[in-house]
Amino acid sequence: MNDLAASVPIGSEGVKVIPFGNGAERVLENKEIGCSINGVNFNKHSKAHLVRAAQEGIVFSFCYGMEIMQQMGMDIQKIHAGKANMFLSPLFRNTLAGVSGATIELYDTDGSVGAAKGAGLGAGIYANADEAFASLEKLQVIEPDAAHRADYQAAYAAWKETLNAKI
């Protein structure tokens, strides 16, 4: 599926997935807009477009939440993640780094350990993120792709326009 999605350009040639089938209470102030697929032209778009748009929609909703955190004063320069779930996908990782501008560090762990480390960091058990993640093996670092930054930003802006029309 990753190879299929990667065969389509950034922005899925206008196909957008708004993936808020659940979780809207966290970023949309309890507005239930559901999940939708937008911009499909059956004469032009294929399964590859839908697969890429789905991954981009998840990334874009992640970035939408990051923007809310930044408005609250958080400076997000680095994302620590376990190499699990969506972070197994190179397309997902590269899109997230490209849109957010944050460096992603992948660790040999899963989300439950990462959540516990983050909670420990927030509770003051760890002095800083370096101490919290020191016991984990770092597998990979994904830097934002400056060459495609404008393409990622344009795709995200188009996605947000579709989202804003629904909320």
MDAnalysis code that builds the backbone (N, CA, C; Angstrom):
import MDAnalysis as mda
import numpy as np

u = mda.Universe.empty(501, n_residues=167, atom_resindex=np.repeat(np.arange(167), 3), trajectory=True)
u.add_TopologyAttr("name", ["N", "CA", "C"] * 167)
u.add_TopologyAttr("resid", np.arange(1, 168))
u.add_TopologyAttr("resname", ["MET", "ASN", "ASP", "LEU", "ALA", "ALA", "SER", "VAL", "PRO", "ILE", "GLY", "SER", "GLU", "GLY", "VAL", "LYS", "VAL", "ILE", "PRO", "PHE", "GLY", "ASN", "GLY", "ALA", "GLU", "ARG", "VAL", "LEU", "GLU", "ASN", "LYS", "GLU", "ILE", "GLY", "CYS", "SER", "ILE", "ASN", "GLY", "VAL", "ASN", "PHE", "ASN", "LYS", "HIS", "SER", "LYS", "ALA", "HIS", "LEU", "VAL", "ARG", "ALA", "ALA", "GLN", "GLU", "GLY", "ILE", "VAL", "PHE", "SER", "PHE", "CYS", "TYR", "GLY", "MET", "GLU", "ILE", "MET", "GLN", "GLN", "MET", "GLY", "MET", "ASP", "ILE", "GLN", "LYS", "ILE", "HIS", "ALA", "GLY", "LYS", "ALA", "ASN", "MET", "PHE", "LEU", "SER", "PRO", "LEU", "PHE", "ARG", "ASN", "THR", "LEU", "ALA", "GLY", "VAL", "SER", "GLY", "ALA", "THR", "ILE", "GLU", "LEU", "TYR", "ASP", "THR", "ASP", "GLY", "SER", "VAL", "GLY", "ALA", "ALA", "LYS", "GLY", "ALA", "GLY", "LEU", "GLY", "ALA", "GLY", "ILE", "TYR", "ALA", "ASN", "ALA", "ASP", "GLU", "ALA", "PHE", "ALA", "SER", "LEU", "GLU", "LYS", "LEU", "GLN", "VAL", "ILE", "GLU", "PRO", "ASP", "ALA", "ALA", "HIS", "ARG", "ALA", "ASP", "TYR", "GLN", "ALA", "ALA", "TYR", "ALA", "ALA", "TRP", "LYS", "GLU", "THR", "LEU", "ASN", "ALA", "LYS", "ILE"])
u.atoms.positions = np.array([
    [0.819, -1.195, 0.000],
    [0.000, 0.000, 0.000],
    [0.859, 1.254, 0.000],
    [2.008, 1.199, 0.701],
    [2.883, 2.376, 0.708],
    [3.425, 2.668, -0.684],
    [3.825, 1.615, -1.405],
    [4.325, 1.810, -2.769],
    [3.224, 2.369, -3.669],
    [2.017, 1.853, -3.494],
    [0.877, 2.336, -4.276],
    [0.635, 3.820, -3.989],
    [0.602, 4.179, -2.714],
    [0.373, 5.580, -2.327],
    [1.500, 6.482, -2.817],
    [2.719, 5.986, -2.772],
    [3.880, 6.788, -3.186],
    [3.893, 7.043, -4.694],
    [3.081, 6.315, -5.451],
    [3.034, 6.515, -6.898],
    [2.218, 7.753, -7.288],
    [1.584, 8.372, -6.292],
    [0.746, 9.550, -6.511],
    [1.460, 10.759, -5.906],
    [1.381, 11.914, -6.546],
    [2.083, 13.092, -6.003],
    [1.489, 13.597, -4.684],
    [2.288, 14.343, -3.966],
    [1.853, 15.005, -2.731],
    [0.572, 15.775, -3.028],
    [-0.406, 15.618, -2.144],
    [-1.688, 16.279, -2.339],
    [-2.719, 15.409, -3.024],
    [-2.326, 14.207, -3.427],
    [-3.234, 13.209, -4.011],
    [-4.071, 13.754, -5.166],
    [-3.491, 14.720, -5.882],
    [-4.170, 15.336, -7.032],
    [-5.595, 15.764, -6.693],
    [-5.728, 16.361, -5.500],
    [-7.001, 16.953, -5.109],
    [-7.919, 16.078, -4.279],
    [-7.607, 14.805, -4.110],
    [-8.433, 13.942, -3.264],
    [-8.057, 14.222, -1.811],
    [-9.080, 14.416, -0.977],
    [-8.840, 14.715, 0.434],
    [-9.697, 13.806, 1.300],
    [-9.076, 13.242, 2.343],
    [-9.819, 12.459, 3.323],
    [-9.834, 13.247, 4.622],
    [-11.032, 13.473, 5.115],
    [-11.222, 14.111, 6.423],
    [-11.510, 12.947, 7.378],
    [-10.529, 12.582, 8.228],
    [-10.621, 11.312, 8.960],
    [-11.217, 11.396, 10.366],
    [-12.184, 12.282, 10.593],
    [-12.679, 12.468, 11.952],
    [-13.893, 11.592, 12.251],
    [-13.783, 10.296, 11.988],
    [-14.832, 9.359, 12.371],
    [-14.904, 9.218, 13.876],
    [-13.779, 9.427, 14.550],
    [-13.735, 9.505, 16.013],
    [-12.603, 10.447, 16.381],
    [-12.588, 10.894, 17.606],
    [-11.516, 11.777, 18.059],
    [-11.773, 13.252, 17.870],
    [-12.932, 13.611, 17.311],
    [-13.207, 15.025, 17.050],
    [-13.283, 15.843, 18.333],
    [-13.617, 15.175, 19.425],
    [-13.731, 15.932, 20.685],
    [-12.407, 16.552, 21.087],
    [-11.313, 16.011, 20.623],
    [-10.014, 16.516, 21.025],
    [-9.592, 17.761, 20.257],
    [-9.923, 17.855, 19.009],
    [-9.427, 18.991, 18.223],
    [-10.517, 19.833, 17.576],
    [-11.731, 19.350, 17.548],
    [-12.796, 20.094, 16.879],
    [-13.851, 20.586, 17.858],
    [-13.469, 20.705, 19.136],
    [-14.369, 21.233, 20.160],
    [-15.708, 20.507, 20.164],
    [-15.645, 19.178, 20.121],
    [-16.813, 18.293, 20.194],
    [-17.752, 18.378, 19.003],
    [-17.306, 18.954, 17.907],
    [-18.110, 18.947, 16.686],
    [-17.919, 17.591, 16.015],
    [-19.000, 16.941, 15.691],
    [-18.940, 15.641, 15.029],
    [-19.154, 15.843, 13.530],
    [-18.070, 15.837, 12.769],
    [-18.199, 16.053, 11.322],
    [-18.086, 14.747, 10.550],
    [-17.715, 13.663, 11.244],
    [-17.583, 12.373, 10.584],
    [-16.369, 12.304, 9.676],
    [-16.292, 11.227, 8.963],
    [-15.204, 10.994, 8.009],
    [-15.779, 11.195, 6.607],
    [-14.980, 11.779, 5.713],
    [-15.452, 11.965, 4.344],
    [-14.288, 11.905, 3.366],
    [-14.629, 11.559, 2.147],
    [-13.671, 11.560, 1.038],
    [-14.154, 12.622, 0.070],
    [-13.260, 13.534, -0.288],
    [-13.632, 14.700, -1.081],
    [-12.745, 14.828, -2.317],
    [-13.322, 15.360, -3.390],
    [-12.560, 15.679, -4.587],
    [-12.281, 14.521, -5.525],
    [-12.983, 13.421, -5.379],
    [-12.722, 12.260, -6.236],
    [-13.338, 12.472, -7.609],
    [-12.546, 12.221, -8.639],
    [-13.002, 12.212, -10.022],
    [-12.711, 10.806, -10.540],
    [-13.739, 10.014, -10.763],
    [-13.545, 8.614, -11.147],
    [-12.891, 8.449, -12.515],
    [-12.827, 9.503, -13.307],
    [-12.128, 9.449, -14.585],
    [-10.634, 9.678, -14.422],
    [-10.230, 10.186, -13.270],
    [-8.831, 10.564, -13.061],
    [-8.176, 9.808, -11.905],
    [-8.903, 9.630, -10.825],
    [-8.314, 9.096, -9.599],
    [-8.470, 7.584, -9.492],
    [-7.492, 6.972, -8.843],
    [-7.447, 5.518, -8.682],
    [-7.363, 5.167, -7.195],
    [-7.250, 3.887, -6.950],
    [-7.070, 3.412, -5.584],
    [-5.823, 4.045, -4.960],
    [-4.797, 4.271, -5.750],
    [-3.566, 4.887, -5.246],
    [-3.839, 6.266, -4.660],
    [-4.700, 7.036, -5.323],
    [-5.046, 8.365, -4.828],
    [-5.766, 8.276, -3.484],
    [-6.663, 7.314, -3.363],
    [-7.416, 7.150, -2.113],
    [-6.498, 6.717, -0.974],
    [-5.564, 5.823, -1.272],
    [-4.646, 5.344, -0.235],
    [-3.741, 6.484, 0.230],
    [-3.216, 7.242, -0.708],
    [-2.362, 8.368, -0.314],
    [-3.178, 9.425, 0.433],
    [-4.363, 9.736, -0.070],
    [-5.207, 10.744, 0.581],
    [-5.579, 10.329, 1.999],
    [-5.773, 9.041, 2.217],
    [-6.085, 8.564, 3.570],
    [-4.905, 8.806, 4.502],
    [-3.699, 8.461, 4.055],
    [-2.515, 8.706, 4.891],
    [-2.303, 10.198, 5.104],
    [-2.459, 10.981, 4.048],
    [-2.298, 12.425, 4.196],
    [-3.344, 12.994, 5.146],
    [-4.573, 12.505, 5.060],
    [-5.623, 12.994, 5.953],
    [-5.294, 12.735, 7.412],
    [-4.731, 11.583, 7.709],
    [-4.341, 11.272, 9.085],
    [-3.197, 12.188, 9.513],
    [-2.208, 12.367, 8.632],
    [-1.098, 13.281, 8.936],
    [-1.627, 14.695, 9.154],
    [-2.498, 15.154, 8.279],
    [-2.984, 16.523, 8.369],
    [-3.799, 16.738, 9.640],
    [-4.573, 15.738, 10.051],
    [-5.310, 15.886, 11.308],
    [-4.350, 15.917, 12.487],
    [-3.256, 15.163, 12.404],
    [-2.189, 15.183, 13.423],
    [-1.604, 16.591, 13.483],
    [-1.288, 17.166, 12.330],
    [-0.710, 18.523, 12.277],
    [-1.704, 19.572, 12.749],
    [-2.975, 19.364, 12.472],
    [-4.008, 20.281, 12.948],
    [-3.984, 20.315, 14.476],
    [-3.866, 19.147, 15.094],
    [-3.733, 19.071, 16.547],
    [-2.450, 19.716, 17.037],
    [-1.364, 19.538, 16.291],
    [-0.093, 20.179, 16.652],
    [-0.223, 21.700, 16.625],
    [-0.957, 22.229, 15.648],
    [-1.164, 23.682, 15.579],
    [-1.888, 24.185, 16.821],
    [-2.863, 23.427, 17.296],
    [-3.584, 23.806, 18.514],
    [-2.617, 23.824, 19.695],
    [-1.752, 22.819, 19.778],
    [-0.767, 22.785, 20.867],
    [0.201, 23.963, 20.766],
    [0.583, 24.324, 19.545],
    [1.483, 25.466, 19.361],
    [0.800, 26.763, 19.783],
    [-0.499, 26.887, 19.524],
    [-1.249, 28.068, 19.955],
    [-1.304, 28.153, 21.480],
    [-1.145, 27.010, 22.140],
    [-1.141, 26.961, 23.607],
    [0.259, 27.197, 24.168],
    [1.236, 27.435, 23.270],
    [2.580, 27.761, 23.713],
    [3.608, 26.654, 23.580],
    [3.229, 25.499, 23.059],
    [4.203, 24.417, 22.873],
    [5.028, 24.670, 21.617],
    [6.311, 24.466, 21.721],
    [7.214, 24.591, 20.580],
    [7.584, 23.181, 20.145],
    [7.021, 22.718, 19.055],
    [7.209, 21.338, 18.622],
    [8.272, 21.289, 17.530],
    [9.466, 20.906, 17.909],
    [10.578, 20.790, 16.976],
    [10.915, 19.329, 16.673],
    [10.518, 18.435, 17.595],
    [10.892, 17.034, 17.471],
    [9.726, 16.155, 17.910],
    [9.494, 15.094, 17.156],
    [8.471, 14.111, 17.493],
    [9.182, 12.801, 17.800],
    [8.976, 12.275, 19.001],
    [9.502, 10.968, 19.383],
    [8.381, 9.962, 19.145],
    [8.664, 8.900, 18.413],
    [7.626, 7.918, 18.112],
    [8.216, 6.518, 18.093],
    [7.380, 5.564, 18.448],
    [7.762, 4.170, 18.288],
    [7.585, 3.772, 16.843],
    [8.424, 2.885, 16.377],
    [8.287, 2.404, 14.998],
    [7.186, 1.351, 14.992],
    [5.959, 1.858, 15.018],
    [4.769, 1.020, 15.080],
    [3.617, 1.774, 14.433],
    [2.544, 1.053, 14.172],
    [1.323, 1.637, 13.634],
    [1.620, 2.483, 12.394],
    [1.089, 3.690, 12.305],
    [1.284, 4.511, 11.104],
    [2.742, 4.893, 10.892],
    [3.526, 4.900, 11.956],
    [4.944, 5.265, 11.818],
    [5.760, 4.165, 11.129],
    [5.134, 3.043, 10.820],
    [5.792, 2.024, 9.995],
    [5.858, 2.467, 8.534],
    [5.010, 3.391, 8.151],
    [4.925, 3.840, 6.765],
    [5.903, 4.975, 6.478],
    [6.838, 4.777, 5.543],
    [7.740, 5.861, 5.164],
    [6.979, 7.073, 4.614],
    [5.922, 6.845, 3.863],
    [5.146, 7.952, 3.313],
    [4.518, 8.765, 4.442],
    [3.964, 8.094, 5.433],
    [3.380, 8.781, 6.588],
    [4.441, 9.608, 7.307],
    [5.591, 8.997, 7.594],
    [6.655, 9.697, 8.320],
    [7.157, 10.905, 7.542],
    [7.415, 10.721, 6.259],
    [7.938, 11.825, 5.451],
    [6.918, 12.951, 5.300],
    [5.649, 12.588, 5.174],
    [4.607, 13.608, 5.072],
    [4.494, 14.379, 6.377],
    [4.509, 13.671, 7.502],
    [4.413, 14.341, 8.800],
    [5.592, 15.291, 9.023],
    [6.788, 14.835, 8.724],
    [7.964, 15.705, 8.878],
    [7.878, 16.884, 7.914],
    [7.451, 16.611, 6.682],
    [7.375, 17.668, 5.674],
    [6.350, 18.732, 5.991],
    [5.192, 18.332, 6.488],
    [4.133, 19.290, 6.800],
    [4.426, 20.044, 8.087],
    [4.829, 19.313, 9.109],
    [5.011, 19.928, 10.431],
    [6.324, 20.692, 10.559],
    [7.311, 20.314, 9.759],
    [8.636, 20.909, 9.897],
    [9.415, 20.344, 11.070],
    [8.849, 19.349, 11.752],
    [9.498, 18.736, 12.915],
    [10.336, 17.533, 12.491],
    [11.419, 17.317, 13.209],
    [12.229, 16.117, 13.035],
    [11.532, 14.977, 13.772],
    [11.516, 13.805, 13.159],
    [10.913, 12.633, 13.792],
    [12.030, 11.679, 14.185],
    [12.031, 11.262, 15.437],
    [12.955, 10.234, 15.913],
    [12.141, 8.977, 16.180],
    [12.499, 7.894, 15.489],
    [11.811, 6.619, 15.668],
    [12.600, 5.733, 16.613],
    [11.894, 5.127, 17.545],
    [12.509, 4.264, 18.550],
    [11.955, 2.856, 18.450],
    [12.739, 1.911, 18.941],
    [12.334, 0.505, 18.983],
    [11.396, 0.316, 20.171],
    [10.155, 0.750, 19.976],
    [9.149, 0.659, 21.029],
    [7.780, 0.818, 20.387],
    [6.762, 0.856, 21.219],
    [5.412, 1.084, 20.707],
    [4.797, 2.293, 21.407],
    [3.581, 2.588, 21.064],
    [2.933, 3.778, 21.589],
    [2.711, 3.761, 23.089],
    [2.514, 2.574, 23.676],
    [2.249, 2.534, 25.114],
    [3.470, 2.979, 25.914],
    [4.649, 2.556, 25.505],
    [5.875, 2.976, 26.194],
    [6.103, 4.464, 25.970],
    [5.867, 4.910, 24.747],
    [6.027, 6.333, 24.450],
    [5.084, 7.191, 25.279],
    [3.831, 6.741, 25.430],
    [2.871, 7.491, 26.246],
    [3.333, 7.533, 27.702],
    [3.841, 6.417, 28.189],
    [4.327, 6.382, 29.576],
    [5.534, 7.306, 29.747],
    [6.440, 7.298, 28.780],
    [7.601, 8.193, 28.855],
    [7.153, 9.652, 28.825],
    [6.206, 9.968, 27.945],
    [5.694, 11.329, 27.862],
    [5.010, 11.757, 29.156],
    [4.243, 10.847, 29.752],
    [3.581, 11.154, 31.026],
    [4.629, 11.374, 32.120],
    [5.659, 10.535, 32.126],
    [6.732, 10.693, 33.110],
    [7.460, 12.011, 32.933],
    [7.640, 12.405, 31.691],
    [8.281, 13.700, 31.409],
    [7.400, 14.846, 31.923],
    [6.107, 14.767, 31.618],
    [5.181, 15.799, 32.070],
    [5.047, 15.860, 33.587],
    [5.182, 14.706, 34.241],
    [5.052, 14.644, 35.704],
    [6.346, 15.008, 36.426],
    [7.418, 15.232, 35.652],
    [8.692, 15.615, 36.263],
    [9.550, 14.443, 36.709],
    [9.180, 13.236, 36.336],
    [9.992, 12.059, 36.677],
    [11.318, 12.105, 35.921],
    [11.274, 12.623, 34.696],
    [12.476, 12.794, 33.886],
    [12.811, 14.283, 33.826],
    [14.082, 14.584, 33.808],
    [14.523, 15.987, 33.745],
    [14.238, 16.604, 32.376],
    [14.334, 15.772, 31.323],
    [14.117, 16.267, 29.967],
    [13.855, 15.081, 29.041],
    [13.554, 15.383, 27.778],
    [13.242, 14.330, 26.809],
    [14.430, 13.405, 26.576],
    [15.635, 13.951, 26.584],
    [16.816, 13.105, 26.379],
    [16.898, 12.027, 27.455],
    [16.643, 12.409, 28.699],
    [16.675, 11.430, 29.795],
    [15.537, 10.413, 29.653],
    [14.345, 10.891, 29.279],
    [13.189, 10.004, 29.151],
    [13.407, 8.930, 28.097],
    [14.046, 9.280, 27.009],
    [14.195, 8.344, 25.899],
    [15.560, 7.653, 25.866],
    [16.405, 7.915, 26.831],
    [17.765, 7.359, 26.848],
    [17.786, 5.839, 26.885],
    [16.795, 5.217, 27.494],
    [16.792, 3.757, 27.610],
    [16.262, 3.063, 26.353],
    [15.810, 3.831, 25.378],
    [15.260, 3.259, 24.151],
    [16.269, 3.331, 23.018],
    [16.222, 2.342, 22.153],
    [17.119, 2.328, 20.991],
    [16.521, 3.194, 19.877],
    [17.272, 4.223, 19.471],
    [16.845, 5.081, 18.362],
    [17.152, 4.346, 17.065],
    [16.122, 4.175, 16.237],
    [16.268, 3.428, 14.995],
    [16.508, 4.317, 13.778],
    [15.883, 5.494, 13.796],
    [15.940, 6.318, 12.590],
    [15.565, 7.752, 12.929],
    [16.125, 8.678, 12.172],
    [15.767, 10.086, 12.285],
    [15.284, 10.545, 10.913],
    [14.098, 11.142, 10.890],
    [13.524, 11.646, 9.644],
    [13.495, 13.169, 9.735],
    [14.230, 13.803, 8.849],
    [14.274, 15.264, 8.792],
    [13.253, 15.755, 7.769],
    [12.680, 16.923, 7.979],
    [11.763, 17.490, 6.986],
    [12.465, 17.673, 5.638],
    [11.765, 17.355, 4.565],
    [12.297, 17.467, 3.206],
    [12.035, 18.883, 2.691],
    [13.061, 19.701, 2.754],
    [12.920, 21.110, 2.360],
    [12.522, 21.248, 0.892],
    [12.948, 20.322, 0.046],
    [12.654, 20.410, -1.384],
    [11.160, 20.267, -1.676],
    [10.428, 19.587, -0.806],
    [8.995, 19.384, -1.030],
    [8.121, 20.131, -0.025],
    [8.729, 20.979, 0.786],
    [7.994, 21.683, 1.848],
    [6.808, 22.466, 1.295],
    [6.999, 23.184, 0.210],
    [5.911, 23.981, -0.370],
    [4.765, 23.082, -0.841],
    [5.085, 21.926, -1.418],
    [4.048, 20.994, -1.861],
    [3.249, 20.459, -0.673],
    [3.959, 20.095, 0.403],
    [3.271, 19.614, 1.609],
    [2.388, 20.709, 2.190],
    [2.899, 21.917, 2.262],
    [2.137, 23.036, 2.828],
    [0.894, 23.339, 1.987],
    [1.031, 23.282, 0.674],
    [-0.115, 23.532, -0.209],
    [-1.182, 22.453, -0.033],
    [-0.759, 21.199, 0.065],
    [-1.706, 20.096, 0.256],
    [-2.412, 20.244, 1.602],
    [-1.671, 20.607, 2.638],
    [-2.256, 20.798, 3.964],
    [-3.242, 21.970, 3.960],
    [-2.895, 23.050, 3.304],
    [-3.785, 24.215, 3.228],
    [-5.091, 23.846, 2.515],
    [-5.001, 23.079, 1.446],
    [-6.207, 22.647, 0.725],
    [-7.060, 21.731, 1.601],
    [-6.392, 20.852, 2.351],
    [-7.101, 19.957, 3.273],
    [-7.815, 20.774, 4.349],
    [-7.121, 21.760, 4.934],
    [-7.733, 22.594, 5.976],
    [-8.915, 23.383, 5.431],
    [-8.841, 23.812, 4.193],
    [-9.963, 24.525, 3.581],
    [-11.196, 23.615, 3.522],
    [-10.982, 22.356, 3.139],
    [-12.088, 21.389, 3.102],
    [-12.611, 21.129, 4.516],
    [-11.705, 20.968, 5.475],
    [-12.099, 20.762, 6.874],
    [-12.908, 21.953, 7.385],
    [-12.408, 23.153, 7.162],
    [-13.079, 24.351, 7.674],
    [-14.481, 24.526, 7.093],
    [-14.694, 24.044, 5.898],
    [-16.029, 24.119, 5.291],
    [-17.006, 23.194, 6.014],
    [-16.469, 22.192, 6.714],
    [-17.307, 21.226, 7.420],
    [-17.535, 21.582, 8.889],
    [-16.675, 22.438, 9.429],
    [-16.851, 22.798, 10.835],
    [-17.352, 24.206, 10.895],
])
